[in-house]
Amino acid sequence: MNLNVLNLGRCPYNKALEIQWETLKKRQDNRIDDTLILVEHPPVITLGRQADRSHIIGAKNMLENNGIKIFEANRGGDVTYHGPGQIVGYPIFNLRESKRTLRQFVENLEEVFITLLSDKYNMSAYRNPKHTGVWVGDSKITAIGLAVKRGVTMHGFAFNVSTNLNHFDFIIPCGIRDKGVTSVENLIGKKVDFDEEYKSVLEYFCKVFKCDYHEKNFSIQK
C-alpha cells in the first residue's frame, strides 16, 4: 500500500485543520492515496463532539499567560491538549477501500505505540478497554480521537514525547478524573531526540499498516 506523508513541522492548529479538510476532500474523491499528516502544534486545547467545557479547569488568564488557545473539533472524545514535544498524526484513510472497521483502525493506531514503546524502551504499554488510547501504568501516553466523513478518517493521535505535562493540569484530559498523563521523557528520565522519535513513529506506523511511504515537507507561514 502506498502512503503519502505530509510533514507540517510546527503548525498552528487551525492551519493544520484547514489542510486536513483539503486532504480529506481529495481522498474522498480518490485524487490521492491514503495520507498521514504529521505535525507539532503550539499549545492548544481542543474540544471533541462529546466535550464538557467544565473539563477546562484552568482560568482564562492562566491559559492566556501560557499561550494556550481553545478550538472546537469535530472529532470524537472530550477535552485534550496539544503542544510542543508532542507528535500529532492525522491519518486521512479510506476505510471502505481497506475494508477496515473503525474499531480495527483504532486498534491499529494503538498497536503502533504499544509496539514502539515495547521495542525501543521495554515499556509495557497497553490498551484500556474503557478508555481509547495507549497507557503506561495508570497514565495515558497516546490520545486517540477520530472522525469519519464519507468513509474517510480525519483527526487521529497525539503521542507525548517531551510534552509539558504541567499544561494538562488546565484540563481534565478526556474527562477522566482518576488517571494521569505521561510522556516518553517523563518515563525514561532523560531527553529524547524529537526528530528520531518522529522517524520511529513513521517506521512503526508503516509496519502496522503495512505500507510504503512518500514524504513531503510542508512550509508553514509562522
N, C-alpha and C positions, 0 to 999 in steps of 0.2 A: 504494500500500500504506500502511495506517495503522500507525504505530509509537507505542507508549507509551514514554515516557522517564521513568524514576524516578530522581531525583537524591537520593542519600542524604547528600550532603555528606561530612564527616569521620565515619567509622563504623567501629567495631571489626570485625575480620574475621569473628568468629563470629556477630555480629548480622547482618552482610550475608549470610552463608551461610544463615542461617535465612530471610531474606527471599527469597533465591534459590530455596530449596526450595518456599516458599509460592507464589511466582510460577510456578515450573516446573509445579506441580500444576494451577494454574489454566489454564496454557497447554495442558497435556496434555488437559484436559477441555474445551478450546475455550470457556472462560469469558472469556478476554481475548485481545486481539491480540498479535502479537509485541511483545516488550518489551525495552528496553535499560536496564539498571541501571548508573548511573554513580556512582562512589564514590572517595573518597580514604581510604586506611587509615592508622592508626597503624602504627609499624614492626612487621613480621611476616615470618617465614619460613614458606613453605608447601611441603609435600612432595606431589608428584603420585604417581600409581599406580606409576610406574617409578622412584621416587626411591631413591637410595642415601644413607642417613643419614650416611655418611662424607663426603658433599659439603657437610655443615655443618662448617666448619673453625674457626669461632670458639668459644673456650672458653665454658662455661656462664656464668661470672661476667661475661665481656665482653658477652655477649648481654643479660644482666640489667641491666648498667650502662648499656646503650644502649636499654633499654626494649623489646627485641625479643622477641616471643613466637613460639612454633612451633606450627603446626597441620598436620595431615594433611588432604589434599584428595582428592576422587575424580576430579580432572581427569587428563588425560594429562600426560606430561612428568615432569621431575625436580624439583630444588630451585629455588625462586625467592624473590625478596624483593619485598615491597610496603611502601611508606612514604609519608610526606608529600611532596608535589611530584610525585606520580605519578597520572596519570588511569587508573583501572581501570574497565573496562567488562565487564559480564556480559550478553551477548545471550541472551535466552530466546526462541529462534526455532524454529518448527516446520519442519523440513527437508522433511518429506513434503509439506506443503501448498505450499511454494515450489518443490518438485521440484529442490532443490539437493542435490548430494552434499556430504559433509563436506569433501572436498578443495576444492570450489568455494567453500564457505563460508569456509574458512580463507584461501583466496586473496583473497576479497573483503575480509576483515579486514586482510590485509596491504596491499591496494591503498588502503585508507583512509589509511594513514600514509605510504605511498610517495608518493601524490598530494599530501597535505597538506604534507609536508616539501619536496617539489619546488616547489609553488606559492608557499608562504609564505617559504621560506628558501633556495630554489635549491639544495637538497641532493640529491645523487644517492643516495637510499635505494633499497634493493633486497632481493629475496628471495634467500636462500641455499638451494640445493636440498638441502643436507644438514641444515640446521637451520631449523625453523619460526620465523617471526618476521620483523622488519624490521631491516635492518642499514645502518649508515653506515660506510664504510671497513671496519675489522675489528672493529667493536663493535656490539652489539645495542642498539637504542633502543626497540623494542617487543617484548615477550614475548607469546606466544600459547599457551594451553593450554585444551582443551575437554573436556567430557564430553557424551554424548548419551544421554538417557533417554526411551524410547518415542518416538523420532523428534524430540525437542526438545532443543536445546542448553542447556548451562549453563557456568559459568566463562567465560573469554574472554581479554581482552587487558590488558596493563599498559604504558602509554606514559610514558616518563621525560621529564618536563618540567623540573623543578628538583629532582629526587630527590637525596638524599645518597648519592653514588656510593661513599663510603667504606664504607657498610653492605654493599655487595656483596662486600667483602673477607672477610666472615664466611662466605661460601659459595663453592662452585664453581658459578656460575649455569648452570642447566640441564645440569650435568655436563660443560660444555665448558671445557676447560683452556687452550686456545690462543687464545682470543678475549676481547675485553673487553666492557664495558658502558658506555654513554654516555647523555647527556641533551641536550635542546634547549639548555639554558643552557650546558652544558659546550662544545657545538659552536659556538655563536654568541658566547660570551664576554660575555654581558650578561643582566640579569634579564628574565624573561618574565612577562607578566601571566597568572597561572594561570587566572583566570576567562575571559579572552579565548581562551586555548588550549582550555579546555573547550568554548566555543562553536564553535571551529574543528573540534574532533573531532566534535561533533554534526553540524555542517554537512557535513563530508566523509563521515561515516558515511551520512547520508541521501542524498547524491549517489551513492555507490557502490551502496547497497542500494535506491535508487530508492523512497524512502518519505517521507511527511509525518509529522511527529511532534506529539505532545501531551505536554507536560512537566508533571510534578508534583514538588514538593519534599516530602521525607520528613523529619520531625523525629526526630532520634535522641537518646535519653536518654544523656548522657555518663556 
